Amino acid sequence: MEIYLTKMTLNPQSRKVWDDLGNLQNMHRTVSNAFPKIETDESTPHHLQKTPRNEFNLLHRLDFDSLNGRAVLLVQSSVKPDWSFLREDYAIRIECKTVHDQYSNIENGLRLLFRLQANPTKRIGKSD
């Protein structure tokens, strides 16, 4: 499976960027729009519906470049995204490349460095 990684440096002068940064649902919608539309059946329970996340292995993360203070959007997917719908002033730079070869070189025992951003939650179920 091919894996694509997009690194997008967002333009702090763009009104649309500020809208997305101020409302994460808008950011999610913007990212999802880069992928093919998925037909959904309204009768299917919400948790079983097809989404860009589960159909295209879509993950995204908003990061901040400490050197220049700009927001950077990282998007990983199994389908190459089409960013042509974005307004011209949305991003300063968009880089998209395949990372399958780098991932396939990962071996047992290889030391890797990660930055993890998590939102821990606790679900209290019916049976504790």
C-alpha positions, 0 to 999 in steps of 0.5 A: 500500500502506498502511503502519502505524507503532505506537509503544508505550511499555512499562510497566517495572512489567509482568512480561511486559515484563521477560520480553520484554526479557530474551528477544528471541524472546519479544519477537518472538513478542509482536509477531507475535501482533498479526498474523493467523496464517499457515498453514505447511507443515512440508515447506517449507524454513524459509527459504521459509516465510511469516512475519509479516515477509515477509507483512505487511512487518513490522519492529520495533525496541526503542528507549529514550526518554532523557527518561524512561528507558522502553523504546519498541517501534516496529512498522512493517507493511502490516497494522494490528496488533491489540494487544488481546491484550496484558495491560492492564499491558503498555504505558503508551501505544500509538499506531498511525497510517498513515504512507503519506502521509508516505512518499509525500512523500519526493522525490529530494534531500530530506535526511532524518535517521536513527538506524541500529541494525545488527548487522554480520555476515560470512558466509564462503561456500564461494567466497570 
